[in-house]
Amino acid sequence: MLILFNKPMGVLSQFTDKGTEDSPRPTLSAYIDIPGVYPAGRLDRDSEGLLLLTDDGKLQARLSNPKFKTEKTYLVQVEGEPDDDALNALARGVTLKDGPTRPAKARRIDPPDLWERDPPVRFRKSVPDCWLEMTISEGRNRQVRRMTAHVGHPTLRLVRWRVGDFTLDGIAPGEWKAVVGR
């Protein structure tokens, strides 16, 4: 079984939270009540978008293990307006504290037609922002955020749109659909 879930911002990519009792954080269990499925990879609490869950260990490994180079595409709102030099640096790969990244596909895009984020991204008249589409084939901790910051454009909003052949098309935040026959 494979489940495509549109994870809202603020939700942990796990079914339980070992946080404090007086401030529980939302988890996958608030949205998905199917026994035996587990996330294939992670999506940070402050990121949104496509999270795949499966009950198939081999599929989970293939989707989440960097050696398989599964491409993941993100819609990224960044501070400022990256020039060609910044995009070329992302395309070559950048060196982060944990080593060089693989090259990314990065391009400026028009603002995508997405749902409203809760809470909304802070708007500042004096600081422009821009949307990028970035595709990477590895999945280090907060990698896209660290890459955009490295080229001088911190991420304001991050939405994972695609993992491999699977996309968020037609899946609203907090909703999921099962893919049959995978």
Rosetta constraint file for C-alpha pairs under 8 A:
AtomPair CA 1 CA 37 HARMONIC 7.90 0.50
AtomPair CA 1 CA 54 HARMONIC 5.49 0.50
AtomPair CA 1 CA 55 HARMONIC 5.79 0.50
AtomPair CA 1 CA 56 HARMONIC 6.87 0.50
AtomPair CA 1 CA 178 HARMONIC 7.10 0.50
AtomPair CA 1 CA 179 HARMONIC 6.93 0.50
AtomPair CA 1 CA 180 HARMONIC 6.81 0.50
AtomPair CA 1 CA 181 HARMONIC 7.90 0.50
AtomPair CA 1 CA 182 HARMONIC 7.24 0.50
AtomPair CA 2 CA 52 HARMONIC 6.93 0.50
AtomPair CA 2 CA 53 HARMONIC 5.80 0.50
AtomPair CA 2 CA 54 HARMONIC 4.60 0.50
AtomPair CA 2 CA 55 HARMONIC 7.20 0.50
AtomPair CA 2 CA 178 HARMONIC 5.72 0.50
AtomPair CA 2 CA 179 HARMONIC 5.34 0.50
AtomPair CA 2 CA 180 HARMONIC 7.22 0.50
AtomPair CA 2 CA 182 HARMONIC 7.09 0.50
AtomPair CA 3 CA 52 HARMONIC 5.66 0.50
AtomPair CA 3 CA 53 HARMONIC 5.03 0.50
AtomPair CA 3 CA 54 HARMONIC 6.21 0.50
AtomPair CA 3 CA 176 HARMONIC 6.57 0.50
AtomPair CA 3 CA 177 HARMONIC 5.65 0.50
AtomPair CA 3 CA 178 HARMONIC 4.41 0.50
AtomPair CA 3 CA 179 HARMONIC 6.06 0.50
AtomPair CA 4 CA 50 HARMONIC 6.52 0.50
AtomPair CA 4 CA 51 HARMONIC 6.10 0.50
AtomPair CA 4 CA 52 HARMONIC 4.96 0.50
AtomPair CA 4 CA 53 HARMONIC 6.69 0.50
AtomPair CA 4 CA 166 HARMONIC 7.76 0.50
AtomPair CA 4 CA 168 HARMONIC 7.54 0.50
AtomPair CA 4 CA 176 HARMONIC 5.39 0.50
AtomPair CA 4 CA 177 HARMONIC 5.40 0.50
AtomPair CA 4 CA 178 HARMONIC 6.30 0.50
AtomPair CA 4 CA 179 HARMONIC 7.36 0.50
AtomPair CA 5 CA 49 HARMONIC 7.51 0.50
AtomPair CA 5 CA 50 HARMONIC 5.63 0.50
AtomPair CA 5 CA 51 HARMONIC 5.18 0.50
AtomPair CA 5 CA 52 HARMONIC 6.22 0.50
AtomPair CA 5 CA 53 HARMONIC 7.62 0.50
AtomPair CA 5 CA 168 HARMONIC 7.94 0.50
AtomPair CA 5 CA 171 HARMONIC 7.49 0.50
AtomPair CA 5 CA 174 HARMONIC 7.05 0.50
AtomPair CA 5 CA 175 HARMONIC 6.01 0.50
AtomPair CA 5 CA 176 HARMONIC 4.20 0.50
AtomPair CA 5 CA 177 HARMONIC 6.69 0.50
AtomPair CA 6 CA 48 HARMONIC 7.14 0.50
AtomPair CA 6 CA 49 HARMONIC 4.73 0.50
AtomPair CA 6 CA 50 HARMONIC 4.88 0.50
AtomPair CA 6 CA 51 HARMONIC 6.36 0.50
AtomPair CA 6 CA 168 HARMONIC 6.75 0.50
AtomPair CA 6 CA 171 HARMONIC 6.30 0.50
AtomPair CA 6 CA 172 HARMONIC 6.35 0.50
AtomPair CA 6 CA 173 HARMONIC 4.89 0.50
AtomPair CA 6 CA 174 HARMONIC 5.52 0.50
AtomPair CA 6 CA 175 HARMONIC 5.80 0.50
AtomPair CA 6 CA 176 HARMONIC 6.25 0.50
AtomPair CA 7 CA 11 HARMONIC 6.70 0.50
AtomPair CA 7 CA 48 HARMONIC 5.35 0.50
AtomPair CA 7 CA 49 HARMONIC 5.03 0.50
AtomPair CA 7 CA 50 HARMONIC 6.28 0.50
AtomPair CA 7 CA 51 HARMONIC 6.39 0.50
AtomPair CA 7 CA 173 HARMONIC 6.08 0.50
AtomPair CA 7 CA 174 HARMONIC 5.69 0.50
AtomPair CA 7 CA 175 HARMONIC 7.85 0.50
AtomPair CA 8 CA 47 HARMONIC 7.59 0.50
AtomPair CA 8 CA 48 HARMONIC 5.11 0.50
AtomPair CA 8 CA 49 HARMONIC 6.66 0.50
AtomPair CA 8 CA 173 HARMONIC 5.44 0.50
AtomPair CA 8 CA 174 HARMONIC 5.80 0.50
AtomPair CA 9 CA 45 HARMONIC 6.14 0.50
AtomPair CA 9 CA 46 HARMONIC 5.19 0.50
AtomPair CA 9 CA 47 HARMONIC 5.43 0.50
AtomPair CA 9 CA 48 HARMONIC 4.94 0.50
AtomPair CA 9 CA 117 HARMONIC 7.47 0.50
AtomPair CA 9 CA 118 HARMONIC 7.24 0.50
AtomPair CA 10 CA 25 HARMONIC 7.71 0.50
AtomPair CA 10 CA 26 HARMONIC 6.99 0.50
AtomPair CA 10 CA 45 HARMONIC 4.86 0.50
AtomPair CA 10 CA 46 HARMONIC 5.41 0.50
AtomPair CA 10 CA 47 HARMONIC 7.51 0.50
AtomPair CA 11 CA 25 HARMONIC 7.04 0.50
AtomPair CA 11 CA 26 HARMONIC 4.97 0.50
AtomPair CA 11 CA 27 HARMONIC 5.23 0.50
AtomPair CA 11 CA 28 HARMONIC 6.94 0.50
AtomPair CA 11 CA 45 HARMONIC 5.39 0.50
AtomPair CA 11 CA 46 HARMONIC 7.76 0.50
AtomPair CA 12 CA 17 HARMONIC 7.84 0.50
AtomPair CA 12 CA 25 HARMONIC 7.29 0.50
AtomPair CA 12 CA 26 HARMONIC 6.28 0.50
AtomPair CA 12 CA 27 HARMONIC 4.78 0.50
AtomPair CA 12 CA 28 HARMONIC 6.65 0.50
AtomPair CA 12 CA 43 HARMONIC 7.84 0.50
AtomPair CA 12 CA 44 HARMONIC 7.07 0.50
AtomPair CA 12 CA 45 HARMONIC 5.06 0.50
AtomPair CA 13 CA 27 HARMONIC 6.55 0.50
AtomPair CA 13 CA 28 HARMONIC 6.28 0.50
AtomPair CA 13 CA 39 HARMONIC 7.02 0.50
AtomPair CA 13 CA 42 HARMONIC 5.78 0.50
AtomPair CA 13 CA 43 HARMONIC 6.02 0.50
AtomPair CA 13 CA 44 HARMONIC 7.10 0.50
AtomPair CA 13 CA 45 HARMONIC 7.04 0.50
AtomPair CA 13 CA 51 HARMONIC 7.94 0.50
AtomPair CA 14 CA 27 HARMONIC 5.82 0.50
AtomPair CA 14 CA 28 HARMONIC 5.66 0.50
AtomPair CA 14 CA 29 HARMONIC 7.84 0.50
AtomPair CA 14 CA 38 HARMONIC 7.87 0.50
AtomPair CA 14 CA 39 HARMONIC 7.16 0.50
AtomPair CA 15 CA 27 HARMONIC 5.29 0.50
AtomPair CA 15 CA 28 HARMONIC 4.82 0.50
AtomPair CA 15 CA 29 HARMONIC 4.95 0.50
AtomPair CA 16 CA 27 HARMONIC 6.13 0.50
AtomPair CA 16 CA 28 HARMONIC 7.70 0.50
AtomPair CA 16 CA 29 HARMONIC 7.20 0.50
AtomPair CA 17 CA 24 HARMONIC 7.19 0.50
AtomPair CA 17 CA 25 HARMONIC 6.72 0.50
AtomPair CA 17 CA 26 HARMONIC 7.93 0.50
AtomPair CA 17 CA 27 HARMONIC 6.87 0.50
AtomPair CA 19 CA 23 HARMONIC 7.25 0.50
AtomPair CA 19 CA 24 HARMONIC 6.21 0.50
AtomPair CA 19 CA 25 HARMONIC 7.27 0.50
AtomPair CA 20 CA 24 HARMONIC 6.14 0.50
AtomPair CA 26 CA 30 HARMONIC 6.71 0.50
AtomPair CA 27 CA 31 HARMONIC 7.81 0.50
AtomPair CA 28 CA 32 HARMONIC 5.91 0.50
AtomPair CA 29 CA 33 HARMONIC 6.19 0.50
AtomPair CA 31 CA 174 HARMONIC 6.45 0.50
AtomPair CA 31 CA 175 HARMONIC 7.37 0.50
AtomPair CA 32 CA 176 HARMONIC 7.94 0.50
AtomPair CA 36 CA 54 HARMONIC 7.91 0.50
AtomPair CA 36 CA 55 HARMONIC 5.58 0.50
AtomPair CA 37 CA 53 HARMONIC 5.79 0.50
AtomPair CA 37 CA 54 HARMONIC 4.75 0.50
AtomPair CA 37 CA 55 HARMONIC 4.36 0.50
AtomPair CA 37 CA 56 HARMONIC 7.96 0.50
AtomPair CA 38 CA 53 HARMONIC 5.04 0.50
AtomPair CA 38 CA 54 HARMONIC 5.46 0.50
AtomPair CA 38 CA 55 HARMONIC 6.30 0.50
AtomPair CA 39 CA 51 HARMONIC 6.94 0.50
AtomPair CA 39 CA 52 HARMONIC 5.76 0.50
AtomPair CA 39 CA 53 HARMONIC 4.16 0.50
AtomPair CA 39 CA 54 HARMONIC 6.49 0.50
AtomPair CA 39 CA 60 HARMONIC 7.50 0.50
AtomPair CA 40 CA 51 HARMONIC 7.43 0.50
AtomPair CA 40 CA 52 HARMONIC 5.51 0.50
AtomPair CA 40 CA 53 HARMONIC 5.46 0.50
AtomPair CA 40 CA 54 HARMONIC 6.76 0.50
AtomPair CA 40 CA 59 HARMONIC 7.99 0.50
AtomPair CA 40 CA 60 HARMONIC 4.71 0.50
AtomPair CA 40 CA 61 HARMONIC 7.13 0.50
AtomPair CA 40 CA 63 HARMONIC 6.11 0.50
AtomPair CA 40 CA 64 HARMONIC 5.42 0.50
AtomPair CA 41 CA 51 HARMONIC 7.54 0.50
AtomPair CA 41 CA 52 HARMONIC 7.45 0.50
AtomPair CA 41 CA 60 HARMONIC 7.72 0.50
AtomPair CA 41 CA 63 HARMONIC 7.29 0.50
AtomPair CA 41 CA 64 HARMONIC 4.83 0.50
AtomPair CA 42 CA 51 HARMONIC 7.17 0.50
AtomPair CA 43 CA 47 HARMONIC 6.27 0.50
AtomPair CA 43 CA 48 HARMONIC 7.32 0.50
AtomPair CA 43 CA 51 HARMONIC 6.84 0.50
AtomPair CA 44 CA 48 HARMONIC 7.86 0.50
AtomPair CA 44 CA 142 HARMONIC 7.15 0.50
AtomPair CA 47 CA 157 HARMONIC 7.07 0.50
AtomPair CA 47 CA 158 HARMONIC 5.24 0.50
AtomPair CA 47 CA 159 HARMONIC 6.11 0.50
AtomPair CA 47 CA 160 HARMONIC 7.76 0.50
AtomPair CA 48 CA 158 HARMONIC 6.25 0.50
AtomPair CA 48 CA 159 HARMONIC 4.71 0.50
AtomPair CA 48 CA 160 HARMONIC 6.35 0.50
AtomPair CA 49 CA 159 HARMONIC 4.91 0.50
AtomPair CA 49 CA 160 HARMONIC 4.62 0.50
AtomPair CA 49 CA 161 HARMONIC 5.99 0.50
AtomPair CA 49 CA 168 HARMONIC 7.17 0.50
AtomPair CA 49 CA 173 HARMONIC 7.48 0.50
AtomPair CA 50 CA 159 HARMONIC 7.73 0.50
AtomPair CA 50 CA 160 HARMONIC 5.38 0.50
AtomPair CA 50 CA 161 HARMONIC 5.79 0.50
AtomPair CA 50 CA 162 HARMONIC 6.56 0.50
AtomPair CA 50 CA 163 HARMONIC 7.36 0.50
AtomPair CA 50 CA 167 HARMONIC 6.97 0.50
AtomPair CA 50 CA 168 HARMONIC 5.96 0.50
AtomPair CA 53 CA 60 HARMONIC 7.73 0.50
AtomPair CA 54 CA 59 HARMONIC 7.39 0.50
AtomPair CA 54 CA 60 HARMONIC 6.43 0.50
AtomPair CA 55 CA 60 HARMONIC 7.84 0.50
AtomPair CA 56 CA 60 HARMONIC 6.10 0.50
AtomPair CA 57 CA 61 HARMONIC 6.19 0.50
AtomPair CA 58 CA 62 HARMONIC 6.18 0.50
AtomPair CA 59 CA 63 HARMONIC 6.09 0.50
AtomPair CA 60 CA 64 HARMONIC 6.11 0.50
AtomPair CA 61 CA 65 HARMONIC 5.38 0.50
AtomPair CA 62 CA 68 HARMONIC 6.05 0.50
AtomPair CA 62 CA 70 HARMONIC 7.79 0.50
AtomPair CA 63 CA 68 HARMONIC 7.34 0.50
AtomPair CA 63 CA 70 HARMONIC 6.16 0.50
AtomPair CA 63 CA 164 HARMONIC 7.82 0.50
AtomPair CA 64 CA 68 HARMONIC 7.95 0.50
AtomPair CA 64 CA 70 HARMONIC 7.52 0.50
AtomPair CA 64 CA 139 HARMONIC 7.75 0.50
AtomPair CA 65 CA 69 HARMONIC 7.54 0.50
AtomPair CA 66 CA 70 HARMONIC 7.14 0.50
AtomPair CA 66 CA 137 HARMONIC 7.13 0.50
AtomPair CA 66 CA 138 HARMONIC 5.01 0.50
AtomPair CA 66 CA 139 HARMONIC 6.57 0.50
AtomPair CA 69 CA 137 HARMONIC 4.70 0.50
AtomPair CA 69 CA 138 HARMONIC 5.98 0.50
AtomPair CA 70 CA 137 HARMONIC 5.37 0.50
AtomPair CA 70 CA 138 HARMONIC 7.14 0.50
AtomPair CA 70 CA 163 HARMONIC 6.98 0.50
AtomPair CA 70 CA 164 HARMONIC 5.58 0.50
AtomPair CA 71 CA 135 HARMONIC 6.36 0.50
AtomPair CA 71 CA 136 HARMONIC 5.57 0.50
AtomPair CA 71 CA 137 HARMONIC 4.38 0.50
AtomPair CA 71 CA 138 HARMONIC 7.35 0.50
AtomPair CA 71 CA 162 HARMONIC 7.91 0.50
AtomPair CA 71 CA 163 HARMONIC 5.97 0.50
AtomPair CA 71 CA 164 HARMONIC 5.27 0.50
AtomPair CA 72 CA 135 HARMONIC 5.42 0.50
AtomPair CA 72 CA 136 HARMONIC 5.51 0.50
AtomPair CA 72 CA 137 HARMONIC 6.26 0.50
AtomPair CA 72 CA 160 HARMONIC 7.19 0.50
AtomPair CA 72 CA 161 HARMONIC 7.62 0.50
AtomPair CA 72 CA 162 HARMONIC 5.42 0.50
AtomPair CA 72 CA 163 HARMONIC 4.45 0.50
AtomPair CA 72 CA 164 HARMONIC 6.27 0.50
AtomPair CA 73 CA 133 HARMONIC 6.89 0.50
AtomPair CA 73 CA 134 HARMONIC 5.57 0.50
AtomPair CA 73 CA 135 HARMONIC 4.19 0.50
AtomPair CA 73 CA 136 HARMONIC 6.62 0.50
AtomPair CA 73 CA 160 HARMONIC 5.97 0.50
AtomPair CA 73 CA 161 HARMONIC 5.62 0.50
AtomPair CA 73 CA 162 HARMONIC 4.91 0.50
AtomPair CA 73 CA 163 HARMONIC 6.57 0.50
AtomPair CA 74 CA 133 HARMONIC 5.73 0.50
AtomPair CA 74 CA 134 HARMONIC 5.21 0.50
AtomPair CA 74 CA 135 HARMONIC 6.25 0.50
AtomPair CA 74 CA 158 HARMONIC 6.70 0.50
AtomPair CA 74 CA 159 HARMONIC 5.48 0.50
AtomPair CA 74 CA 160 HARMONIC 4.27 0.50
AtomPair CA 74 CA 161 HARMONIC 5.38 0.50
AtomPair CA 74 CA 162 HARMONIC 6.99 0.50
AtomPair CA 75 CA 112 HARMONIC 7.86 0.50
AtomPair CA 75 CA 131 HARMONIC 6.88 0.50
AtomPair CA 75 CA 132 HARMONIC 5.89 0.50
AtomPair CA 75 CA 133 HARMONIC 4.80 0.50
AtomPair CA 75 CA 134 HARMONIC 6.56 0.50
AtomPair CA 75 CA 158 HARMONIC 6.04 0.50
AtomPair CA 75 CA 159 HARMONIC 5.14 0.50
AtomPair CA 75 CA 160 HARMONIC 6.31 0.50
AtomPair CA 75 CA 161 HARMONIC 6.61 0.50
AtomPair CA 76 CA 131 HARMONIC 5.47 0.50
AtomPair CA 76 CA 132 HARMONIC 5.05 0.50
AtomPair CA 76 CA 133 HARMONIC 6.17 0.50
AtomPair CA 76 CA 134 HARMONIC 7.18 0.50
AtomPair CA 76 CA 155 HARMONIC 6.61 0.50
AtomPair CA 76 CA 156 HARMONIC 7.51 0.50
AtomPair CA 76 CA 157 HARMONIC 5.82 0.50
AtomPair CA 76 CA 158 HARMONIC 4.78 0.50
AtomPair CA 76 CA 159 HARMONIC 6.42 0.50
AtomPair CA 77 CA 129 HARMONIC 6.77 0.50
AtomPair CA 77 CA 130 HARMONIC 5.64 0.50
AtomPair CA 77 CA 131 HARMONIC 4.38 0.50
AtomPair CA 77 CA 132 HARMONIC 6.35 0.50
AtomPair CA 77 CA 155 HARMONIC 5.89 0.50
AtomPair CA 77 CA 156 HARMONIC 5.37 0.50
AtomPair CA 77 CA 157 HARMONIC 4.98 0.50
AtomPair CA 77 CA 158 HARMONIC 6.51 0.50
AtomPair CA 78 CA 129 HARMONIC 5.56 0.50
AtomPair CA 78 CA 130 HARMONIC 5.45 0.50
AtomPair CA 78 CA 131 HARMONIC 6.18 0.50
AtomPair CA 78 CA 132 HARMONIC 7.46 0.50
AtomPair CA 78 CA 148 HARMONIC 7.49 0.50
AtomPair CA 78 CA 153 HARMONIC 5.61 0.50
AtomPair CA 78 CA 154 HARMONIC 5.52 0.50
AtomPair CA 78 CA 155 HARMONIC 4.37 0.50
AtomPair CA 78 CA 156 HARMONIC 5.25 0.50
AtomPair CA 78 CA 157 HARMONIC 7.09 0.50
AtomPair CA 79 CA 127 HARMONIC 7.06 0.50
AtomPair CA 79 CA 128 HARMONIC 6.40 0.50
AtomPair CA 79 CA 129 HARMONIC 4.53 0.50
AtomPair CA 79 CA 130 HARMONIC 6.58 0.50
AtomPair CA 79 CA 153 HARMONIC 5.14 0.50
AtomPair CA 79 CA 154 HARMONIC 5.49 0.50
AtomPair CA 79 CA 155 HARMONIC 6.37 0.50
AtomPair CA 79 CA 156 HARMONIC 6.49 0.50
AtomPair CA 80 CA 127 HARMONIC 6.40 0.50
AtomPair CA 80 CA 128 HARMONIC 5.00 0.50
AtomPair CA 80 CA 129 HARMONIC 4.63 0.50
AtomPair CA 80 CA 130 HARMONIC 6.30 0.50
AtomPair CA 80 CA 153 HARMONIC 6.00 0.50
AtomPair CA 81 CA 128 HARMONIC 6.82 0.50
AtomPair CA 81 CA 129 HARMONIC 6.00 0.50
AtomPair CA 81 CA 130 HARMONIC 5.46 0.50
AtomPair CA 81 CA 153 HARMONIC 7.59 0.50
AtomPair CA 82 CA 86 HARMONIC 5.63 0.50
AtomPair CA 82 CA 87 HARMONIC 6.67 0.50
AtomPair CA 82 CA 130 HARMONIC 7.64 0.50
AtomPair CA 82 CA 153 HARMONIC 6.81 0.50
AtomPair CA 83 CA 87 HARMONIC 6.48 0.50
AtomPair CA 84 CA 88 HARMONIC 5.93 0.50
AtomPair CA 85 CA 89 HARMONIC 6.14 0.50
AtomPair CA 86 CA 90 HARMONIC 6.45 0.50
AtomPair CA 86 CA 151 HARMONIC 5.55 0.50
AtomPair CA 86 CA 152 HARMONIC 7.87 0.50
AtomPair CA 87 CA 91 HARMONIC 6.20 0.50
AtomPair CA 87 CA 106 HARMONIC 6.00 0.50
AtomPair CA 87 CA 107 HARMONIC 6.74 0.50
AtomPair CA 88 CA 92 HARMONIC 6.19 0.50
AtomPair CA 89 CA 93 HARMONIC 6.08 0.50
AtomPair CA 89 CA 94 HARMONIC 6.37 0.50
AtomPair CA 89 CA 151 HARMONIC 7.30 0.50
AtomPair CA 90 CA 94 HARMONIC 6.15 0.50
AtomPair CA 90 CA 103 HARMONIC 6.46 0.50
AtomPair CA 90 CA 104 HARMONIC 5.64 0.50
AtomPair CA 90 CA 105 HARMONIC 7.30 0.50
AtomPair CA 90 CA 106 HARMONIC 6.59 0.50
AtomPair CA 90 CA 147 HARMONIC 7.10 0.50
AtomPair CA 90 CA 148 HARMONIC 7.85 0.50
AtomPair CA 90 CA 151 HARMONIC 7.68 0.50
AtomPair CA 91 CA 103 HARMONIC 4.91 0.50
AtomPair CA 91 CA 104 HARMONIC 4.68 0.50
AtomPair CA 91 CA 105 HARMONIC 5.49 0.50
AtomPair CA 91 CA 106 HARMONIC 6.28 0.50
AtomPair CA 92 CA 102 HARMONIC 7.52 0.50
AtomPair CA 92 CA 103 HARMONIC 4.74 0.50
AtomPair CA 92 CA 104 HARMONIC 6.95 0.50
AtomPair CA 93 CA 100 HARMONIC 6.57 0.50
AtomPair CA 93 CA 101 HARMONIC 5.03 0.50
AtomPair CA 93 CA 102 HARMONIC 5.20 0.50
AtomPair CA 93 CA 103 HARMONIC 4.07 0.50
AtomPair CA 93 CA 104 HARMONIC 6.25 0.50
AtomPair CA 94 CA 100 HARMONIC 5.54 0.50
AtomPair CA 94 CA 101 HARMONIC 5.55 0.50
AtomPair CA 94 CA 102 HARMONIC 7.79 0.50
AtomPair CA 94 CA 103 HARMONIC 7.71 0.50
AtomPair CA 94 CA 147 HARMONIC 6.81 0.50
AtomPair CA 94 CA 150 HARMONIC 7.55 0.50
AtomPair CA 95 CA 99 HARMONIC 5.34 0.50
AtomPair CA 95 CA 100 HARMONIC 3.92 0.50
AtomPair CA 95 CA 101 HARMONIC 6.13 0.50
AtomPair CA 96 CA 100 HARMONIC 5.84 0.50
AtomPair CA 96 CA 101 HARMONIC 7.19 0.50
AtomPair CA 96 CA 146 HARMONIC 7.44 0.50
AtomPair CA 96 CA 147 HARMONIC 7.48 0.50
AtomPair CA 96 CA 150 HARMONIC 7.59 0.50
AtomPair CA 102 CA 136 HARMONIC 7.46 0.50
AtomPair CA 102 CA 137 HARMONIC 7.22 0.50
AtomPair CA 102 CA 138 HARMONIC 7.33 0.50
AtomPair CA 103 CA 136 HARMONIC 7.27 0.50
AtomPair CA 104 CA 134 HARMONIC 6.58 0.50
AtomPair CA 104 CA 135 HARMONIC 5.61 0.50
AtomPair CA 104 CA 136 HARMONIC 4.97 0.50
AtomPair CA 104 CA 137 HARMONIC 7.58 0.50
AtomPair CA 105 CA 133 HARMONIC 7.79 0.50
AtomPair CA 105 CA 134 HARMONIC 5.45 0.50
AtomPair CA 105 CA 135 HARMONIC 4.98 0.50
AtomPair CA 105 CA 136 HARMONIC 6.73 0.50
AtomPair CA 106 CA 132 HARMONIC 6.59 0.50
AtomPair CA 106 CA 133 HARMONIC 5.66 0.50
AtomPair CA 106 CA 134 HARMONIC 4.46 0.50
AtomPair CA 106 CA 135 HARMONIC 6.59 0.50
AtomPair CA 107 CA 132 HARMONIC 5.47 0.50
AtomPair CA 107 CA 133 HARMONIC 5.50 0.50
AtomPair CA 107 CA 134 HARMONIC 6.76 0.50
AtomPair CA 108 CA 130 HARMONIC 7.35 0.50
AtomPair CA 108 CA 131 HARMONIC 5.93 0.50
AtomPair CA 108 CA 132 HARMONIC 4.45 0.50
AtomPair CA 108 CA 133 HARMONIC 6.41 0.50
AtomPair CA 109 CA 130 HARMONIC 7.90 0.50
AtomPair CA 109 CA 131 HARMONIC 5.54 0.50
AtomPair CA 109 CA 132 HARMONIC 5.40 0.50
AtomPair CA 109 CA 133 HARMONIC 6.44 0.50
AtomPair CA 110 CA 131 HARMONIC 6.44 0.50
AtomPair CA 111 CA 130 HARMONIC 7.55 0.50
AtomPair CA 111 CA 131 HARMONIC 5.78 0.50
AtomPair CA 112 CA 131 HARMONIC 7.87 0.50
AtomPair CA 115 CA 173 HARMONIC 7.78 0.50
AtomPair CA 116 CA 120 HARMONIC 6.92 0.50
AtomPair CA 117 CA 121 HARMONIC 7.24 0.50
AtomPair CA 121 CA 156 HARMONIC 6.58 0.50
AtomPair CA 121 CA 157 HARMONIC 6.97 0.50
AtomPair CA 124 CA 128 HARMONIC 7.38 0.50
AtomPair CA 134 CA 144 HARMONIC 7.93 0.50
AtomPair CA 139 CA 143 HARMONIC 6.55 0.50
AtomPair CA 142 CA 146 HARMONIC 6.15 0.50
AtomPair CA 143 CA 147 HARMONIC 6.03 0.50
AtomPair CA 144 CA 148 HARMONIC 6.21 0.50
AtomPair CA 145 CA 149 HARMONIC 6.15 0.50
AtomPair CA 145 CA 154 HARMONIC 6.71 0.50
AtomPair CA 145 CA 155 HARMONIC 5.49 0.50
AtomPair CA 146 CA 150 HARMONIC 6.00 0.50
AtomPair CA 146 CA 154 HARMONIC 7.89 0.50
AtomPair CA 147 CA 151 HARMONIC 6.65 0.50
AtomPair CA 148 CA 152 HARMONIC 6.50 0.50
AtomPair CA 148 CA 153 HARMONIC 5.17 0.50
AtomPair CA 148 CA 154 HARMONIC 5.56 0.50
AtomPair CA 148 CA 155 HARMONIC 6.37 0.50
AtomPair CA 149 CA 153 HARMONIC 4.93 0.50
AtomPair CA 149 CA 154 HARMONIC 4.30 0.50
AtomPair CA 149 CA 155 HARMONIC 6.88 0.50
AtomPair CA 161 CA 167 HARMONIC 5.63 0.50
AtomPair CA 161 CA 168 HARMONIC 5.59 0.50
AtomPair CA 162 CA 166 HARMONIC 5.58 0.50
AtomPair CA 162 CA 167 HARMONIC 4.33 0.50
AtomPair CA 162 CA 168 HARMONIC 6.63 0.50
AtomPair CA 163 CA 167 HARMONIC 6.54 0.50
AtomPair CA 171 CA 175 HARMONIC 5.97 0.50
AtomPair CA 171 CA 176 HARMONIC 6.38 0.50
AtomPair CA 171 CA 177 HARMONIC 7.45 0.50
AtomPair CA 172 CA 176 HARMONIC 7.84 0.50
